């Protein structure tokens, strides 16, 4: 019994020392708003939050493209793709992107609810306030899961669906990224509320890119600082601890024409999932990018933009 007591005291002491030496404070949201917004950035009051979004391109486009980011990301993940789609040669498509609750400059949901129903309500509320009755919706990773759940909930509001390395099926032997792995380890994951080194964020990004040379220091800094935005670490950890339940049978009910894009070297969600989506969604098409990882929208934006443009014509 004494050995157990001393072991507990030793571990607790080590944790206290680690926190005192390496703890990082939250960063003020106001400070990050001044750094990570631009002329297109706006905030919409929804469900007790100020949702950060951008509505870019042709304002007369009645069926805009809505893009949803993945876990621990933000609307910035789509910047290069949107820049291309807004070019005249690509039809100057209207594109709406947003920071989902728990992430980016939107931050925590006051109700601490992070599930597909909640995410669907946030997106639908934003589109209603923007007078959008129908859209083409797409997403990467968790954002892809959110996108197809939105289509299932509101089939009459979705003209087409785009899934980019999307969540939807149980994982198999994917190695994942370092940050995601730590976030799912009980007790240890609580340290992430206080100790979130930039080096960990860099390692996590390296785990989702195939070509590591494409990772820019500004990208690592943005991911790190937005993770440290006040309340975001606790919100993200809550999402990891309370895994989002998803019914894969619902995928079979999707009727919208669907484009399935994937990086062949995705280490988080295997490219084999393209076969599952393609089989379950009858009106679907698969495009696989060679030598690309989990976030093709960042790693191969031109290829993604070209595939989207061809699909939505």
BADOVO-745620 format. One record per residue (C-alpha): x negated, y negated, z negated. Coordinates in pm, whole numbers, plus 50000, padded with zeros to 5 digits. Example, Ala and Ser with C-alpha at 12.3 -4.5 7.8 and 13.67 -1.06 7.14 Angstrom:
<sites>
<site><x>48770</x><y>50450</y><z>49220</z></site>
<site><x>48633</x><y>50106</y><z>49286</z></site>
</sites>
This chain:
<sites>
<site><x>50000</x><y>50000</y><z>50000</z></site>
<site><x>49712</x><y>49765</y><z>49913</z></site>
<site><x>49542</x><y>49842</y><z>50246</z></site>
<site><x>49863</x><y>49749</y><z>50429</z></site>
<site><x>49891</x><y>49428</y><z>50227</z></site>
<site><x>49532</x><y>49326</y><z>50296</z></site>
<site><x>49572</x><y>49410</y><z>50667</z></site>
<site><x>49876</x><y>49186</y><z>50687</z></site>
<site><x>49693</x><y>48903</y><z>50509</z></site>
<site><x>49393</x><y>48944</y><z>50741</z></site>
<site><x>49606</x><y>48934</y><z>51056</z></site>
<site><x>49804</x><y>48636</y><z>50926</z></site>
<site><x>49482</x><y>48453</y><z>50844</z></site>
<site><x>49343</x><y>48518</y><z>51192</z></site>
<site><x>49663</x><y>48389</y><z>51351</z></site>
<site><x>49655</x><y>48073</y><z>51137</z></site>
<site><x>49293</x><y>48011</y><z>51236</z></site>
<site><x>49371</x><y>48063</y><z>51605</z></site>
<site><x>49665</x><y>47824</y><z>51594</z></site>
<site><x>49469</x><y>47559</y><z>51404</z></site>
<site><x>49176</x><y>47578</y><z>51648</z></site>
<site><x>49353</x><y>47615</y><z>51982</z></site>
<site><x>49708</x><y>47483</y><z>51933</z></site>
<site><x>49837</x><y>47247</y><z>52201</z></site>
<site><x>50117</x><y>47002</y><z>52139</z></site>
<site><x>50414</x><y>46954</y><z>52367</z></site>
<site><x>50381</x><y>46678</y><z>52624</z></site>
<site><x>50639</x><y>46401</y><z>52627</z></site>
<site><x>50899</x><y>46448</y><z>52898</z></site>
<site><x>50896</x><y>46075</y><z>52973</z></site>
<site><x>50523</x><y>46094</y><z>53043</z></site>
<site><x>50568</x><y>46389</y><z>53277</z></site>
<site><x>50863</x><y>46224</y><z>53451</z></site>
<site><x>50638</x><y>45932</y><z>53539</z></site>
<site><x>50382</x><y>46178</y><z>53681</z></site>
<site><x>50591</x><y>46442</y><z>53857</z></site>
<site><x>50884</x><y>46254</y><z>54009</z></site>
<site><x>50891</x><y>46067</y><z>54338</z></site>
<site><x>51129</x><y>45841</y><z>54529</z></site>
<site><x>51359</x><y>46138</y><z>54604</z></site>
<site><x>51381</x><y>46253</y><z>54241</z></site>
<site><x>51712</x><y>46205</y><z>54063</z></site>
<site><x>51870</x><y>46330</y><z>53741</z></site>
<site><x>52226</x><y>46462</y><z>53712</z></site>
<site><x>52402</x><y>46506</y><z>53374</z></site>
<site><x>52520</x><y>46869</y><z>53358</z></site>
<site><x>52612</x><y>47074</y><z>53050</z></site>
<site><x>52423</x><y>46849</y><z>52811</z></site>
<site><x>52112</x><y>46841</y><z>53031</z></site>
<site><x>51966</x><y>46590</y><z>53274</z></site>
<site><x>51899</x><y>46817</y><z>53570</z></site>
<site><x>51608</x><y>46705</y><z>53786</z></site>
<site><x>51685</x><y>46745</y><z>54157</z></site>
<site><x>51593</x><y>46614</y><z>54500</z></site>
<site><x>51831</x><y>46574</y><z>54793</z></site>
<site><x>51620</x><y>46519</y><z>55104</z></site>
<site><x>51657</x><y>46509</y><z>55481</z></site>
<site><x>51966</x><y>46448</y><z>55692</z></site>
<site><x>52237</x><y>46317</y><z>55459</z></site>
<site><x>52500</x><y>46392</y><z>55728</z></site>
<site><x>52420</x><y>46764</y><z>55721</z></site>
<site><x>52739</x><y>46915</y><z>55576</z></site>
<site><x>52586</x><y>47258</y><z>55506</z></site>
<site><x>52257</x><y>47183</y><z>55329</z></site>
<site><x>51986</x><y>47428</y><z>55232</z></site>
<site><x>51963</x><y>47478</y><z>54853</z></site>
<site><x>51633</x><y>47617</y><z>54724</z></site>
<site><x>51581</x><y>47772</y><z>54379</z></site>
<site><x>51238</x><y>47824</y><z>54218</z></site>
<site><x>51119</x><y>48119</y><z>54011</z></site>
<site><x>51017</x><y>48175</y><z>53647</z></site>
<site><x>50787</x><y>47910</y><z>53494</z></site>
<site><x>50795</x><y>47715</y><z>53819</z></site>
<site><x>50974</x><y>47398</y><z>53936</z></site>
<site><x>51118</x><y>47237</y><z>54247</z></site>
<site><x>50761</x><y>47138</y><z>54341</z></site>
<site><x>50707</x><y>47493</y><z>54465</z></site>
<site><x>50914</x><y>47400</y><z>54773</z></site>
<site><x>50744</x><y>47069</y><z>54862</z></site>
<site><x>50542</x><y>47196</y><z>55160</z></site>
<site><x>50833</x><y>47396</y><z>55305</z></site>
<site><x>51072</x><y>47102</y><z>55270</z></site>
<site><x>50826</x><y>46861</y><z>55431</z></site>
<site><x>50818</x><y>47086</y><z>55739</z></site>
<site><x>51196</x><y>47137</y><z>55752</z></site>
<site><x>51251</x><y>46760</y><z>55729</z></site>
<site><x>51048</x><y>46703</y><z>56047</z></site>
<site><x>51251</x><y>46598</y><z>56357</z></site>
<site><x>51128</x><y>46903</y><z>56549</z></site>
<site><x>51288</x><y>47123</y><z>56283</z></site>
<site><x>51619</x><y>46940</y><z>56300</z></site>
<site><x>51564</x><y>46725</y><z>55989</z></site>
<site><x>51753</x><y>46970</y><z>55770</z></site>
<site><x>51912</x><y>46845</y><z>55449</z></site>
<site><x>51746</x><y>47031</y><z>55161</z></site>
<site><x>51845</x><y>47023</y><z>54794</z></site>
<site><x>51605</x><y>47154</y><z>54529</z></site>
<site><x>51627</x><y>47142</y><z>54150</z></site>
<site><x>51449</x><y>47230</y><z>53828</z></site>
<site><x>51647</x><y>47509</y><z>53665</z></site>
<site><x>51721</x><y>47503</y><z>53289</z></site>
<site><x>51415</x><y>47603</y><z>53077</z></site>
<site><x>51175</x><y>47475</y><z>53342</z></site>
<site><x>51027</x><y>47165</y><z>53503</z></site>
<site><x>51172</x><y>46828</y><z>53412</z></site>
<site><x>51518</x><y>46967</y><z>53339</z></site>
<site><x>51398</x><y>47150</y><z>53030</z></site>
<site><x>51590</x><y>47348</y><z>52769</z></site>
<site><x>51960</x><y>47422</y><z>52776</z></site>
<site><x>52104</x><y>47288</y><z>52445</z></site>
<site><x>52311</x><y>47608</y><z>52420</z></site>
<site><x>51993</x><y>47818</y><z>52463</z></site>
<site><x>52168</x><y>48028</y><z>52729</z></site>
<site><x>51962</x><y>48154</y><z>53020</z></site>
<site><x>52153</x><y>48408</y><z>53226</z></site>
<site><x>52284</x><y>48433</y><z>53580</z></site>
<site><x>52631</x><y>48305</y><z>53488</z></site>
<site><x>52476</x><y>47998</y><z>53327</z></site>
<site><x>52242</x><y>47932</y><z>53618</z></site>
<site><x>52530</x><y>47974</y><z>53862</z></site>
<site><x>52738</x><y>47718</y><z>53673</z></site>
<site><x>52453</x><y>47465</y><z>53678</z></site>
<site><x>52405</x><y>47500</y><z>54055</z></site>
<site><x>52777</x><y>47487</y><z>54126</z></site>
<site><x>52823</x><y>47180</y><z>53904</z></site>
<site><x>52542</x><y>47000</y><z>54086</z></site>
<site><x>52684</x><y>47084</y><z>54430</z></site>
<site><x>53034</x><y>46976</y><z>54330</z></site>
<site><x>52900</x><y>46640</y><z>54209</z></site>
<site><x>52710</x><y>46604</y><z>54538</z></site>
<site><x>53032</x><y>46684</y><z>54731</z></site>
<site><x>52877</x><y>46994</y><z>54887</z></site>
<site><x>53149</x><y>47247</y><z>54970</z></site>
<site><x>52930</x><y>47498</y><z>55152</z></site>
<site><x>52558</x><y>47566</y><z>55162</z></site>
<site><x>52279</x><y>47797</y><z>55266</z></site>
<site><x>52116</x><y>47909</y><z>54943</z></site>
<site><x>51776</x><y>48066</y><z>54893</z></site>
<site><x>51532</x><y>48138</y><z>54616</z></site>
<site><x>51195</x><y>48284</y><z>54526</z></site>
<site><x>51148</x><y>48552</y><z>54257</z></site>
<site><x>51394</x><y>48480</y><z>53972</z></site>
<site><x>51529</x><y>48205</y><z>54200</z></site>
<site><x>51615</x><y>48472</y><z>54456</z></site>
<site><x>51809</x><y>48660</y><z>54190</z></site>
<site><x>51990</x><y>48339</y><z>54099</z></site>
<site><x>52065</x><y>48275</y><z>54467</z></site>
<site><x>52227</x><y>48612</y><z>54534</z></site>
<site><x>52423</x><y>48595</y><z>54209</z></site>
<site><x>52554</x><y>48255</y><z>54321</z></site>
<site><x>52664</x><y>48410</y><z>54651</z></site>
<site><x>52842</x><y>48692</y><z>54468</z></site>
<site><x>53020</x><y>48443</y><z>54239</z></site>
<site><x>53108</x><y>48197</y><z>54518</z></site>
<site><x>53114</x><y>48387</y><z>54849</z></site>
<site><x>53323</x><y>48119</y><z>55021</z></site>
<site><x>53066</x><y>47851</y><z>54937</z></site>
<site><x>52766</x><y>48031</y><z>55090</z></site>
<site><x>52718</x><y>48034</y><z>55467</z></site>
<site><x>52388</x><y>48220</y><z>55456</z></site>
<site><x>52152</x><y>48365</y><z>55196</z></site>
<site><x>51770</x><y>48364</y><z>55186</z></site>
<site><x>51578</x><y>48592</y><z>54948</z></site>
<site><x>51202</x><y>48538</y><z>54906</z></site>
<site><x>51029</x><y>48806</y><z>54696</z></site>
<site><x>51352</x><y>48811</y><z>54499</z></site>
<site><x>51442</x><y>48984</y><z>54175</z></site>
<site><x>51725</x><y>49233</y><z>54185</z></site>
<site><x>51604</x><y>49587</y><z>54125</z></site>
<site><x>51424</x><y>49754</y><z>53831</z></site>
<site><x>51045</x><y>49717</y><z>53848</z></site>
<site><x>50833</x><y>50022</y><z>53914</z></site>
<site><x>50456</x><y>50009</y><z>53890</z></site>
<site><x>50392</x><y>49641</y><z>53962</z></site>
<site><x>50103</x><y>49505</y><z>53757</z></site>
<site><x>50251</x><y>49158</y><z>53713</z></site>
<site><x>50066</x><y>48845</y><z>53603</z></site>
<site><x>49875</x><y>48799</y><z>53276</z></site>
<site><x>50104</x><y>48526</y><z>53142</z></site>
<site><x>50420</x><y>48727</y><z>53210</z></site>
<site><x>50267</x><y>49035</y><z>53048</z></site>
<site><x>50176</x><y>48851</y><z>52726</z></site>
<site><x>50517</x><y>48683</y><z>52716</z></site>
<site><x>50681</x><y>49025</y><z>52689</z></site>
<site><x>50468</x><y>49157</y><z>52399</z></site>
<site><x>50664</x><y>49128</y><z>52069</z></site>
<site><x>50510</x><y>48910</y><z>51795</z></site>
<site><x>50205</x><y>48824</y><z>52007</z></site>
<site><x>50426</x><y>48632</y><z>52249</z></site>
<site><x>50516</x><y>48387</y><z>51971</z></site>
<site><x>50161</x><y>48254</y><z>51990</z></site>
<site><x>50248</x><y>48112</y><z>52333</z></site>
<site><x>50461</x><y>47854</y><z>52154</z></site>
<site><x>50141</x><y>47701</y><z>52019</z></site>
<site><x>49849</x><y>47834</y><z>52223</z></site>
<site><x>49894</x><y>47801</y><z>52599</z></site>
<site><x>49551</x><y>47740</y><z>52751</z></site>
<site><x>49517</x><y>47615</y><z>53105</z></site>
<site><x>49295</x><y>47915</y><z>53176</z></site>
<site><x>49590</x><y>48147</y><z>53106</z></site>
<site><x>49807</x><y>47954</y><z>53351</z></site>
<site><x>49531</x><y>47972</y><z>53612</z></site>
<site><x>49502</x><y>48351</y><z>53564</z></site>
<site><x>49879</x><y>48386</y><z>53600</z></site>
<site><x>49879</x><y>48190</y><z>53926</z></site>
<site><x>49590</x><y>48398</y><z>54054</z></site>
<site><x>49806</x><y>48702</y><z>53982</z></site>
<site><x>50079</x><y>48584</y><z>54221</z></site>
<site><x>49860</x><y>48456</y><z>54505</z></site>
<site><x>49687</x><y>48689</y><z>54750</z></site>
<site><x>49443</x><y>48427</y><z>54880</z></site>
<site><x>49297</x><y>48275</y><z>54563</z></site>
<site><x>49113</x><y>48009</y><z>54767</z></site>
<site><x>49449</x><y>47841</y><z>54834</z></site>
<site><x>49504</x><y>47764</y><z>54464</z></site>
<site><x>49443</x><y>47393</y><z>54407</z></site>
<site><x>49343</x><y>47245</y><z>54073</z></site>
<site><x>49636</x><y>47002</y><z>54096</z></site>
<site><x>49871</x><y>47300</y><z>54124</z></site>
<site><x>49726</x><y>47463</y><z>53812</z></site>
<site><x>49750</x><y>47132</y><z>53623</z></site>
<site><x>50111</x><y>47081</y><z>53726</z></site>
<site><x>50218</x><y>47431</y><z>53621</z></site>
<site><x>50035</x><y>47392</y><z>53291</z></site>
<site><x>50166</x><y>47046</y><z>53205</z></site>
<site><x>50527</x><y>47125</y><z>53296</z></site>
<site><x>50506</x><y>47437</y><z>53080</z></site>
<site><x>50395</x><y>47212</y><z>52793</z></site>
<site><x>50684</x><y>46970</y><z>52856</z></site>
<site><x>50867</x><y>46934</y><z>52526</z></site>
<site><x>51089</x><y>47234</y><z>52462</z></site>
<site><x>50992</x><y>47430</y><z>52775</z></site>
<site><x>50769</x><y>47688</y><z>52605</z></site>
<site><x>51037</x><y>47781</y><z>52354</z></site>
<site><x>51302</x><y>47795</y><z>52626</z></site>
<site><x>51087</x><y>48011</y><z>52855</z></site>
<site><x>51001</x><y>48246</y><z>52567</z></site>
<site><x>51370</x><y>48279</y><z>52485</z></site>
<site><x>51433</x><y>48380</y><z>52845</z></site>
<site><x>51157</x><y>48643</y><z>52827</z></site>
<site><x>51274</x><y>48782</y><z>52493</z></site>
<site><x>51636</x><y>48807</y><z>52606</z></site>
<site><x>51589</x><y>48973</y><z>52942</z></site>
<site><x>51851</x><y>48878</y><z>53196</z></site>
<site><x>52081</x><y>49168</y><z>53272</z></site>
<site><x>52159</x><y>49223</y><z>53637</z></site>
<site><x>52395</x><y>49470</y><z>53801</z></site>
<site><x>52224</x><y>49592</y><z>54117</z></site>
<site><x>52556</x><y>49728</y><z>54242</z></site>
<site><x>52666</x><y>49369</y><z>54296</z></site>
<site><x>52407</x><y>49336</y><z>54574</z></site>
<site><x>52616</x><y>49573</y><z>54784</z></site>
<site><x>52905</x><y>49324</y><z>54776</z></site>
<site><x>52704</x><y>49050</y><z>54951</z></site>
<site><x>52864</x><y>48969</y><z>55286</z></site>
<site><x>52672</x><y>48657</y><z>55390</z></site>
<site><x>52409</x><y>48689</y><z>55664</z></site>
<site><x>52086</x><y>48735</y><z>55468</z></site>
<site><x>51721</x><y>48672</y><z>55546</z></site>
<site><x>51476</x><y>48873</y><z>55334</z></site>
<site><x>51123</x><y>48729</y><z>55326</z></site>
<site><x>50836</x><y>48899</y><z>55143</z></site>
<site><x>50461</x><y>48883</y><z>55092</z></site>
<site><x>50319</x><y>49227</y><z>55165</z></site>
<site><x>50063</x><y>49192</y><z>54885</z></site>
<site><x>50315</x><y>49089</y><z>54619</z></site>
<site><x>50188</x><y>49226</y><z>54287</z></site>
<site><x>50491</x><y>49119</y><z>54080</z></site>
<site><x>50780</x><y>49256</y><z>54285</z></site>
<site><x>50679</x><y>49525</y><z>54532</z></site>
<site><x>50737</x><y>49478</y><z>54904</z></site>
<site><x>50923</x><y>49812</y><z>54885</z></site>
<site><x>51218</x><y>49612</y><z>54751</z></site>
<site><x>51278</x><y>49485</y><z>55104</z></site>
<site><x>51404</x><y>49833</y><z>55195</z></site>
<site><x>51646</x><y>49830</y><z>54903</z></site>
<site><x>51785</x><y>49484</y><z>54981</z></site>
<site><x>51805</x><y>49565</y><z>55352</z></site>
<site><x>51997</x><y>49887</y><z>55284</z></site>
<site><x>52240</x><y>49729</y><z>55036</z></site>
<site><x>52308</x><y>49408</y><z>55231</z></site>
<site><x>52455</x><y>49519</y><z>55562</z></site>
<site><x>52410</x><y>49191</y><z>55748</z></site>
<site><x>52043</x><y>49137</y><z>55661</z></site>
<site><x>51707</x><y>49092</y><z>55833</z></site>
<site><x>51356</x><y>49150</y><z>55689</z></site>
<site><x>51040</x><y>48951</y><z>55763</z></site>
<site><x>50716</x><y>49054</y><z>55590</z></site>
<site><x>50409</x><y>48828</y><z>55577</z></site>
<site><x>50072</x><y>49003</y><z>55580</z></site>
<site><x>49801</x><y>48889</y><z>55336</z></site>
<site><x>50052</x><y>48689</y><z>55129</z></site>
<site><x>50147</x><y>48736</y><z>54765</z></site>
<site><x>50449</x><y>48664</y><z>54547</z></site>
<site><x>50505</x><y>48299</y><z>54641</z></site>
<site><x>50500</x><y>48274</y><z>55023</z></site>
<site><x>50661</x><y>47929</y><z>54996</z></site>
<site><x>50336</x><y>47804</y><z>54838</z></site>
<site><x>50085</x><y>48035</y><z>55003</z></site>
<site><x>50228</x><y>48040</y><z>55357</z></site>
<site><x>50473</x><y>47745</y><z>55382</z></site>
<site><x>50452</x><y>47719</y><z>55761</z></site>
<site><x>50550</x><y>48084</y><z>55806</z></site>
<site><x>50834</x><y>48048</y><z>55557</z></site>
<site><x>50963</x><y>47727</y><z>55719</z></site>
<site><x>50951</x><y>47885</y><z>56066</z></site>
<site><x>51140</x><y>48193</y><z>55947</z></site>
<site><x>51405</x><y>47981</y><z>55772</z></site>
<site><x>51444</x><y>47747</y><z>56070</z></site>
<site><x>51490</x><y>48042</y><z>56309</z></site>
<site><x>51746</x><y>48199</y><z>56072</z></site>
<site><x>51963</x><y>47893</y><z>56010</z></site>
<site><x>51989</x><y>47781</y><z>56373</z></site>
</sites>
